[in-house]
Amino acid sequence: GNSRRKRLEVRQPILTNGDLEKIRSIGHTEDRFDTKTIDITYASNEGAAGMQGAIDRLCERAEAAVAGGYNIIILSD
C-alpha cells in the first residue's frame, strides 16, 4: 500500500536545549513519533573502560528503545 511515512529532519547533529525540548514533546502532538532520551555520560575517572561501558549501555538501551516502539532516540549528556 501507499503508507505515508513522516520524517523528522534536523540541520545539524548538535541541538540547543530548546530544540531538544521541541523534539521530546513531539510525541504529544504527533502520534507517529515517540522519543526516548538516553544518558550517555560516564565518570571521567573510569577512563577508557568507563567509556567502553557507556557505549555498551548505550547500545543496549537503544536496542531496547527500538524494540519498545520508540523511533526517535536522543543521546544526551
N, CA, C and O atoms as a GROMACS GRO file, in nm:
protein
  308
    1GLY      N    1   0.081  -0.119   0.000
    1GLY     CA    2   0.000   0.000   0.000
    1GLY      C    3   0.085   0.124   0.000
    1GLY      O    4   0.208   0.119   0.004
    2ASN      N    5   0.017   0.233  -0.004
    2ASN     CA    6   0.084   0.364  -0.003
    2ASN      C    7   0.091   0.416   0.140
    2ASN      O    8   0.020   0.509   0.176
    3SER      N    9   0.177   0.356   0.218
    3SER     CA   10   0.192   0.401   0.355
    3SER      C   11   0.265   0.535   0.354
    3SER      O   12   0.368   0.551   0.289
    4ARG      N   13   0.210   0.630   0.428
    4ARG     CA   14   0.273   0.762   0.435
    4ARG      C   15   0.360   0.766   0.559
    4ARG      O   16   0.314   0.745   0.671
    5ARG      N   17   0.485   0.793   0.536
    5ARG     CA   18   0.580   0.799   0.647
    5ARG      C   19   0.616   0.944   0.674
    5ARG      O   20   0.635   1.024   0.582
    6LYS      N   21   0.625   0.975   0.800
    6LYS     CA   22   0.669   1.108   0.841
    6LYS      C   23   0.817   1.100   0.872
    6LYS      O   24   0.867   0.998   0.919
    7ARG      N   25   0.885   1.209   0.846
    7ARG     CA   26   1.028   1.213   0.874
    7ARG      C   27   1.059   1.343   0.947
    7ARG      O   28   1.005   1.449   0.915
    8LEU      N   29   1.145   1.332   1.044
    8LEU     CA   30   1.193   1.447   1.119
    8LEU      C   31   1.336   1.473   1.076
    8LEU      O   32   1.421   1.385   1.085
    9GLU      N   33   1.362   1.593   1.030
    9GLU     CA   34   1.498   1.627   0.987
    9GLU      C   35   1.550   1.744   1.069
    9GLU      O   36   1.476   1.838   1.100
   10VAL      N   37   1.677   1.737   1.104
   10VAL     CA   38   1.743   1.848   1.170
   10VAL      C   39   1.862   1.890   1.084
   10VAL      O   40   1.919   1.809   1.011
   11ARG      N   41   1.898   2.015   1.094
   11ARG     CA   42   2.006   2.067   1.008
   11ARG      C   43   2.144   2.037   1.060
   11ARG      O   44   2.242   2.041   0.985
   12GLN      N   45   2.155   2.007   1.188
   12GLN     CA   46   2.285   1.976   1.247
   12GLN      C   47   2.266   1.876   1.359
   12GLN      O   48   2.159   1.870   1.419
   13PRO      N   49   2.368   1.796   1.389
   13PRO     CA   50   2.352   1.691   1.490
   13PRO      C   51   2.354   1.741   1.634
   13PRO      O   52   2.309   1.670   1.724
   14ILE      N   53   2.406   1.861   1.657
   14ILE     CA   54   2.411   1.916   1.792
   14ILE      C   55   2.302   2.021   1.802
   14ILE      O   56   2.300   2.119   1.727
   15LEU      N   57   2.210   2.001   1.897
   15LEU     CA   58   2.092   2.086   1.909
   15LEU      C   59   2.096   2.167   2.037
   15LEU      O   60   2.163   2.131   2.134
   16THR      N   61   2.023   2.278   2.036
   16THR     CA   62   2.010   2.359   2.157
   16THR      C   63   1.914   2.289   2.252
   16THR      O   64   1.842   2.197   2.213
   17ASN      N   65   1.913   2.333   2.378
   17ASN     CA   66   1.818   2.276   2.474
   17ASN      C   67   1.674   2.299   2.430
   17ASN      O   68   1.589   2.213   2.449
   18GLY      N   69   1.648   2.414   2.371
   18GLY     CA   70   1.514   2.443   2.320
   18GLY      C   71   1.474   2.348   2.210
   18GLY      O   72   1.361   2.298   2.206
   19ASP      N   73   1.567   2.321   2.118
   19ASP     CA   74   1.540   2.226   2.010
   19ASP      C   75   1.512   2.087   2.067
   19ASP      O   76   1.420   2.018   2.022
   20LEU      N   77   1.591   2.046   2.166
   20LEU     CA   78   1.571   1.914   2.228
   20LEU      C   79   1.433   1.903   2.292
   20LEU      O   80   1.367   1.800   2.280
   21GLU      N   81   1.390   2.009   2.359
   21GLU     CA   82   1.258   2.006   2.423
   21GLU      C   83   1.147   1.995   2.318
   21GLU      O   84   1.048   1.926   2.341
   22LYS      N   85   1.164   2.062   2.205
   22LYS     CA   86   1.065   2.051   2.098
   22LYS      C   87   1.057   1.907   2.047
   22LYS      O   88   0.948   1.854   2.024
   23ILE      N   89   1.173   1.845   2.030
   23ILE     CA   90   1.175   1.706   1.982
   23ILE      C   91   1.116   1.613   2.087
   23ILE      O   92   1.041   1.522   2.054
   24ARG      N   93   1.151   1.635   2.213
   24ARG     CA   94   1.098   1.549   2.320
   24ARG      C   95   0.946   1.557   2.327
   24ARG      O   96   0.880   1.457   2.357
   25SER      N   97   0.890   1.673   2.301
   25SER     CA   98   0.745   1.690   2.314
   25SER      C   99   0.670   1.658   2.186
   25SER      O  100   0.547   1.664   2.184
   26ILE      N  101   0.739   1.623   2.079
   26ILE     CA  102   0.673   1.597   1.952
   26ILE      C  103   0.576   1.480   1.961
   26ILE      O  104   0.475   1.478   1.890
   27GLY      N  105   0.604   1.385   2.047
   27GLY     CA  106   0.514   1.271   2.064
   27GLY      C  107   0.378   1.311   2.120
   27GLY      O  108   0.280   1.239   2.102
   28HIS      N  109   0.372   1.427   2.187
   28HIS     CA  110   0.245   1.475   2.243
   28HIS      C  111   0.159   1.540   2.136
   28HIS      O  112   0.038   1.556   2.154
   29THR      N  113   0.219   1.579   2.025
   29THR     CA  114   0.145   1.647   1.920
   29THR      C  115   0.134   1.565   1.792
   29THR      O  116   0.044   1.588   1.712
   30GLU      N  117   0.222   1.471   1.774
   30GLU     CA  118   0.226   1.391   1.651
   30GLU      C  119   0.236   1.244   1.690
   30GLU      O  120   0.338   1.201   1.743
   31ASP      N  121   0.130   1.167   1.664
   31ASP     CA  122   0.126   1.030   1.714
   31ASP      C  123   0.220   0.933   1.645
   31ASP      O  124   0.229   0.818   1.686
   32ARG      N  125   0.289   0.976   1.543
   32ARG     CA  126   0.380   0.885   1.474
   32ARG      C  127   0.521   0.886   1.532
   32ARG      O  128   0.605   0.804   1.495
   33PHE      N  129   0.547   0.978   1.623
   33PHE     CA  130   0.680   0.989   1.681
   33PHE      C  131   0.676   0.961   1.831
   33PHE      O  132   0.592   1.014   1.903
   34ASP      N  133   0.767   0.878   1.876
   34ASP     CA  134   0.784   0.851   2.019
   34ASP      C  135   0.932   0.867   2.050
   34ASP      O  136   1.017   0.802   1.989
   35THR      N  137   0.963   0.954   2.147
   35THR     CA  138   1.103   0.982   2.177
   35THR      C  139   1.148   0.914   2.305
   35THR      O  140   1.072   0.895   2.400
   36LYS      N  141   1.274   0.878   2.305
   36LYS     CA  142   1.341   0.820   2.422
   36LYS      C  143   1.476   0.890   2.437
   36LYS      O  144   1.553   0.896   2.341
   37THR      N  145   1.503   0.942   2.555
   37THR     CA  146   1.631   1.006   2.583
   37THR      C  147   1.721   0.908   2.657
   37THR      O  148   1.680   0.847   2.756
   38ILE      N  149   1.842   0.893   2.607
   38ILE     CA  150   1.939   0.802   2.668
   38ILE      C  151   2.058   0.883   2.717
   38ILE      O  152   2.120   0.957   2.641
   39ASP      N  153   2.089   0.868   2.845
   39ASP     CA  154   2.204   0.936   2.906
   39ASP      C  155   2.332   0.866   2.859
   39ASP      O  156   2.344   0.744   2.870
   40ILE      N  157   2.425   0.944   2.808
   40ILE     CA  158   2.550   0.886   2.756
   40ILE      C  159   2.672   0.924   2.840
   40ILE      O  160   2.786   0.909   2.796
   41THR      N  161   2.647   0.973   2.961
   41THR     CA  162   2.760   1.016   3.044
   41THR      C  163   2.821   0.898   3.120
   41THR      O  164   2.759   0.793   3.137
   42TYR      N  165   2.943   0.919   3.164
   42TYR     CA  166   3.013   0.823   3.249
   42TYR      C  167   3.117   0.900   3.329
   42TYR      O  168   3.156   1.011   3.290
   43ALA      N  169   3.161   0.843   3.439
   43ALA     CA  170   3.259   0.910   3.524
   43ALA      C  171   3.394   0.918   3.454
   43ALA      O  172   3.447   0.817   3.408
   44SER      N  173   3.449   1.038   3.445
   44SER     CA  174   3.575   1.056   3.373
   44SER      C  175   3.690   0.980   3.438
   44SER      O  176   3.786   0.943   3.371
   45ASN      N  177   3.680   0.956   3.568
   45ASN     CA  178   3.789   0.883   3.634
   45ASN      C  179   3.789   0.734   3.600
   45ASN      O  180   3.880   0.662   3.640
   46GLU      N  181   3.688   0.688   3.525
   46GLU     CA  182   3.683   0.548   3.482
   46GLU      C  183   3.764   0.525   3.354
   46GLU      O  184   3.787   0.411   3.314
   47GLY      N  185   3.808   0.633   3.291
   47GLY     CA  186   3.893   0.623   3.173
   47GLY      C  187   3.829   0.548   3.057
   47GLY      O  188   3.708   0.551   3.038
   48ALA      N  189   3.914   0.481   2.980
   48ALA     CA  190   3.869   0.410   2.860
   48ALA      C  191   3.770   0.299   2.894
   48ALA      O  192   3.676   0.275   2.818
   49ALA      N  193   3.790   0.232   3.007
   49ALA     CA  194   3.697   0.126   3.047
   49ALA      C  195   3.558   0.184   3.073
   49ALA      O  196   3.457   0.122   3.040
   50GLY      N  197   3.554   0.302   3.133
   50GLY     CA  198   3.426   0.368   3.157
   50GLY      C  199   3.357   0.406   3.028
   50GLY      O  200   3.235   0.393   3.016
   51MET      N  201   3.436   0.453   2.932
   51MET     CA  202   3.378   0.488   2.802
   51MET      C  203   3.323   0.363   2.734
   51MET      O  204   3.214   0.366   2.677
   52GLN      N  205   3.398   0.254   2.738
   52GLN     CA  206   3.351   0.130   2.675
   52GLN      C  207   3.222   0.082   2.740
   52GLN      O  208   3.129   0.038   2.672
   53GLY      N  209   3.216   0.090   2.872
   53GLY     CA  210   3.094   0.052   2.942
   53GLY      C  211   2.977   0.140   2.903
   53GLY      O  212   2.865   0.091   2.886
   54ALA      N  213   3.002   0.270   2.889
   54ALA     CA  214   2.897   0.363   2.848
   54ALA      C  215   2.848   0.331   2.708
   54ALA      O  216   2.728   0.339   2.681
   55ILE      N  217   2.938   0.296   2.618
   55ILE     CA  218   2.900   0.260   2.481
   55ILE      C  219   2.817   0.132   2.482
   55ILE      O  220   2.716   0.122   2.411
   56ASP      N  221   2.858   0.035   2.562
   56ASP     CA  222   2.782  -0.090   2.573
   56ASP      C  223   2.641  -0.063   2.625
   56ASP      O  224   2.544  -0.117   2.572
   57ARG      N  225   2.629   0.020   2.729
   57ARG     CA  226   2.498   0.054   2.784
   57ARG      C  227   2.414   0.128   2.682
   57ARG      O  228   2.294   0.104   2.669
   58LEU      N  229   2.477   0.220   2.610
   58LEU     CA  230   2.406   0.294   2.506
   58LEU      C  231   2.346   0.199   2.404
   58LEU      O  232   2.228   0.212   2.369
   59CYS      N  233   2.424   0.105   2.355
   59CYS     CA  234   2.375   0.009   2.256
   59CYS      C  235   2.259  -0.073   2.310
   59CYS      O  236   2.159  -0.092   2.242
   60GLU      N  237   2.272  -0.121   2.433
   60GLU     CA  238   2.165  -0.200   2.495
   60GLU      C  239   2.038  -0.118   2.510
   60GLU      O  240   1.929  -0.165   2.478
   61ARG      N  241   2.052   0.005   2.557
   61ARG     CA  242   1.934   0.091   2.579
   61ARG      C  243   1.870   0.132   2.447
   61ARG      O  244   1.748   0.139   2.437
   62ALA      N  245   1.952   0.158   2.346
   62ALA     CA  246   1.898   0.196   2.214
   62ALA      C  247   1.822   0.078   2.153
   62ALA      O  248   1.713   0.097   2.098
   63GLU      N  249   1.878  -0.041   2.161
   63GLU     CA  250   1.810  -0.159   2.108
   63GLU      C  251   1.678  -0.182   2.181
   63GLU      O  252   1.577  -0.214   2.118
   64ALA      N  253   1.678  -0.168   2.313
   64ALA     CA  254   1.556  -0.186   2.391
   64ALA      C  255   1.453  -0.080   2.356
   64ALA      O  256   1.333  -0.109   2.349
   65ALA      N  257   1.498   0.044   2.333
   65ALA     CA  258   1.406   0.151   2.297
   65ALA      C  259   1.338   0.123   2.163
   65ALA      O  260   1.217   0.138   2.150
   66VAL      N  261   1.416   0.081   2.065
   66VAL     CA  262   1.360   0.050   1.933
   66VAL      C  263   1.263  -0.068   1.945
   66VAL      O  264   1.154  -0.065   1.888
   67ALA      N  265   1.301  -0.170   2.020
   67ALA     CA  266   1.212  -0.285   2.041
   67ALA      C  267   1.084  -0.243   2.113
   67ALA      O  268   0.979  -0.305   2.094
   68GLY      N  269   1.093  -0.139   2.195
   68GLY     CA  270   0.978  -0.088   2.268
   68GLY      C  271   0.892   0.008   2.189
   68GLY      O  272   0.794   0.061   2.241
   69GLY      N  273   0.928   0.032   2.063
   69GLY     CA  274   0.845   0.118   1.978
   69GLY      C  275   0.890   0.261   1.963
   69GLY      O  276   0.826   0.340   1.894
   70TYR      N  277   1.000   0.298   2.027
   70TYR     CA  278   1.049   0.435   2.013
   70TYR      C  279   1.117   0.450   1.877
   70TYR      O  280   1.190   0.361   1.833
   71ASN      N  281   1.092   0.563   1.811
   71ASN     CA  282   1.152   0.584   1.680
   71ASN      C  283   1.236   0.711   1.672
   71ASN      O  284   1.289   0.743   1.566
   72ILE      N  285   1.249   0.781   1.782
   72ILE     CA  286   1.344   0.892   1.793
   72ILE      C  287   1.424   0.869   1.920
   72ILE      O  288   1.367   0.860   2.029
   73ILE      N  289   1.554   0.859   1.907
   73ILE     CA  290   1.641   0.839   2.022
   73ILE      C  291   1.731   0.960   2.035
   73ILE      O  292   1.803   0.996   1.943
   74ILE      N  293   1.726   1.023   2.152
   74ILE     CA  294   1.807   1.141   2.181
   74ILE      C  295   1.921   1.097   2.272
   74ILE      O  296   1.897   1.043   2.380
   75LEU      N  297   2.043   1.121   2.228
   75LEU     CA  298   2.161   1.092   2.311
   75LEU      C  299   2.195   1.220   2.386
   75LEU      O  300   2.220   1.324   2.324
   76SER      N  301   2.194   1.213   2.517
   76SER     CA  302   2.207   1.335   2.597
   76SER      C  303   2.314   1.323   2.703
   76SER      O  304   2.336   1.216   2.761
   77ASP      N  305   2.380   1.435   2.728
   77ASP     CA  306   2.477   1.441   2.836
   77ASP      C  307   2.420   1.527   2.947
   77ASP      O  308   2.485   1.546   3.050
   0.00000   0.00000   0.00000
